[in-house]
Amino acid sequence: MKIQFGRRFWIVATAVIVVFTVFVVGRNALHAVKIKRQINALTREQSYYSEKIAQDSTLLERLKYDDYLEEYARENYHMQGHNEHVYIIRE
């Protein structure tokens, strides 16, 4: 008993395989694009934080000296010395 498959069967089988392949490859391609966007966002975030770390490290090095520490406190926290009056003028 030999079963013969007709031309219609092979066309349907080929179409099913092509649709399945396109579905799987399409999902993987979309996933790859999504991951690539996440990598780019994390790379930008990494460079931003690297710059912030460099700025903060420089600030910490400068704050080790009393002269700069006093200047920093006066400018950023409006601190004042004994017997001083500080006036803040906003433009």
N, C-alpha and C positions, 0 to 999 in steps of 0.2 A: 504494500500500500504506500504509494508515493504521493505526498501532498505537494501540489504545485501552487505557488503563490502568484497571483496575477499582478499586472502592472499597477493597478489601483492600490494594492497593499503596500508596495514598495514606495509609492508616492506618499501615502499616509505615514508610513514608518519614517521616511526621510523628513517629512514636515514635523513630526513629533520630536525627532532628535534635534532638528534645527531650532525649534522653539525652546526646548529644554536647554540647549547650549547657550542660546542668546539670553535666556533668563538667568542662568548661573553666571555667565561672563558679565552681564549687565550689573548684577548685584555686586559682584566683586569690584567692578570698575567704580561704581558709586561709593562703595566702601573705601576704596583707595583714595578717591578724591576727598572724601570726608577726613580721612586720616592725614592727608597732605595739608589740608587747611588747618587742622589741629597742630600739626608740627610747625607750620609757619607762625601761628599765633603764639605757641610756646617759645619759639626762637625769638620773636619780638619781645616777649615778656622777659626772657632771660637777658637779653641785651639791656633792657630798661633797668632791671634789678642790678646788673653788673655795674652800670653807670652810677646808680644810687649807692651801691656799696663803696665804689671808689670815692664818691663825694663825701660820704659819711666817714670813711677812713681818713681822708684829708682833714676833715673837721675835727675828728678825735685827736689827730696828731697836733693840730694847732691849739686845741683846748688844753693840752698839757702845760702850756705856758700861761702864767698868771696874767700877763698883760693882755693877751688875746681873750682869755677867759672873762676878764672884767669887761672888755669891750663888747664881747658877745652877749653877756648878761645885760648890759645897758641897752644895747640895740634891740634885742629880741624880747626881753622880759621887762623892759622899762624899770630896771632896778636902779637904785641910787645909793650913794655913799652917805655916811653920817653927816648931818648938818648941810645937806644939799637939797635944793628944790629942783624938781624936773618938770619942765613944761613941755607938753606934747603939742606940736603945731601941725595940724593936718591941712593939707592943701586941697 
